[in-house]
Amino acid sequence: MPYDLKRIPRKPDSTGAEAARVGEELRDSRLALGLSVEEMAVRLRIRRPYLEALEEGRIADLPGAAYAVGFVRTYSVALGLDADEMVRRFRDLSGAAVTRKTTLVFPEPVPERGMPAGGVIGIGAVIAIGAYVAWFNWTGGGNRTVDVVPPVPPRLEAAAEQGRSQLPGANANRGEGTLPLSALPPPGGINAPGANTAAQAATVPAAPPPPVVAPAPAPPPPLIAGLPEGTKVALRARANSGENGVWLQVRDPRNGQVLLNRVLRAGEHWPVPPRDGLLLDTGRADALEIVVENTLSPALEGIIGVRRNIVLDPDRLRQRLVPATASNAPPPATIRTN
């Protein structure tokens, strides 16, 4: 358990004196989990002075009423407490110091100065008329030159007529019988290699029809749509996790980098980057689903509450983790009521 220096609490504000009771419960829960203020500030991304002011009931040192309520809710979810109950007690005990509304003053927009709409329409009409006049003058003028195609020479006409007379069916208009193209001998004569006359073609058996190939079964639809390519593991809050959701933290122990530190609401998901050695901490293991390659993982079956240091390895997540194999979290904090 990290060692916390004992601080002399400041005297809370007169408007939020009773809020110190809620702050004491948050501090006791944090100490029971073995966490320091610095660790919670890094996880929740909330400045340490604000967390200290919240634990000591100094509402005046918080940035605002809305921030104070948000800090209480986020802090409670991270510690595994009932966030709605803590927020309600904080509002009831703090009185008007939290429930008062801030008067917002919005700046008035400055009217834009530009060209009137009538002027724009007039300029457009002038341009259109000028373009039409230019096109009409260019297409209607008589000064254009057209290239004259010379006639076909007589020798080319005679050669074309001689070629047409040699084509099959050219003498049909004269009443003479014509042979079909299939009856003509192949190039090189009948005895040419590979020659196939019409009689020989009639004896060739027809090719068998191609075999019918059954279509391949369609793959099952994805459990989570829209995942990036190459993603093997994804984390998703269960649909019945409630409005509090589930708090998650994914970090790389090799360099101390925190990749995720937030609360997933019901139905929200987060794709795990394809990196080795990533560890998962969660405040509610029973409200979290792990999807490994489009298959629900049985890793968290039977595990409830806070769990730490779960290795996000696809091969390990395909097996069920008994409570003894997962990193056990400290026992739940005992909430002391005055």
Buried (B, 14 or more C-beta within 10 A) or exposed (E): EEEEEEEEBBEBBEBBBBBBBBBBBBBBBBBBBEBBBEEBBBBBEBEEEBBBBBBBBBBEBBEEBEEBBBBBBBBBBBBBBEBEEBBEBBBEBBBEBBEEEEEEEEEEEEEEEEEEEEEEEEEEEEEEEEEEEEEEEEEEEEEEEEEEEEEEEEEEEEEEEEEEEEEEEEEEEEEEEEEEEEEEEEEEEEEEEEEEEEEEEEEEEEEEEEEEEEEEEEEEEEBBEEBEEEBBBBBBBBEEBBEBBBBBBBBBEEEEEEEBBBBBEBEBBBBBBEEEEBBBBBBBBBBBBBBBEBEEBBBBEEBEBBBBEBBBBBEBBBEEBEEEEBBBBEEBBEBEEE
